[in-house]
Amino acid sequence: MEQNDTPQTEQAAAPAETMPSMEEMLKAAELKAQEHYDAWMYAKAEGENIRRRAAEDVSKAQKFAVERFSNEMLAVKDSLEAGMAVQTDNIESFKSGMELTLKQLSSVFDKFNIKEINPVGEKLDPHKHQAIGMLESEQEPNTVVSVMQKGYSLNDRVMRPALVMVAKAKE
């Protein structure tokens, strides 16, 4: 076996590490703190901008939510005005014009999921119907006998309940 005969008396000359001074450490910490503060301020400003833009979007959505519906209703109004402008003694032509306008209005309602509530023969549902009176009838008590005014729902939410007369038992 060979042995390494070189004496270990030579030590590697390592550069002397000097500890940074307190001022240098403080300056580095202040720089790091400033970086974090700047990043926080940027994130805060960005969050406020997002919140402001979202509020503007909600405001615009509320303001113009009925724009499509309104545009469709303008055609119905135009038809009504045209019908009123016609000078005719023929009630049948006037009636047919009104029927066409009603069809046009029903089409708009269908497009926007506005449904008619016409509950003749149904059990009274206080969520959809408003009873304004009772009539003696052969029908089962609390059954809708007649509708005084139709109700309407928008996307299955009642906009206006139907005004109804309900059956009561004969005495």
Phi, psi and omega in degrees: 000138179268144177246149179276111185271001181285132181290146182272022183285336179276124177256145180297133180280100179268138179294141181287119179280128179255137179285135180296149181287164180299323180296319179294318179295319178295317180297318179295320179294320178296319177298315180297317179297319179296320178299315180295319179297316180298317179296319178296316179297320179297315180295321179296314179296319179297318177298318178295320178296318179297316179298316180296315179296321179296318179296320177296319179297318179296317179299316178294320180297318179293318183294321186249016183298326183264012184299313180298315179299316181299318179299320178292322181290335178299322179296322178294316179298317178302318179296318178296316179295320178296320178295322180288332182282340182290129177261100180216149176265354184274109181293331181295318179292323177297316180296318180294324176296320178293322179296319177296320179294320177297319176299318179298317179294318178298323178296318177297316179300316179298317179302324185255016174059040174264118185249144178279140174250105181230086195268030181304128178088352180271162172291146178298126176241107184297347177279337183242342186233149174237112181284129179247357178183170179232145179233143173291133184207160175287340182290163179298141179305147181067024173261140180291122180267316179212157180248120179277324178211127180294150175260171179218146176233148177242116182051048178067015175248126184293122175271319179213124179288155176285137176271119189229160169253136182245157181282144171232157183293146177290143180271000000 
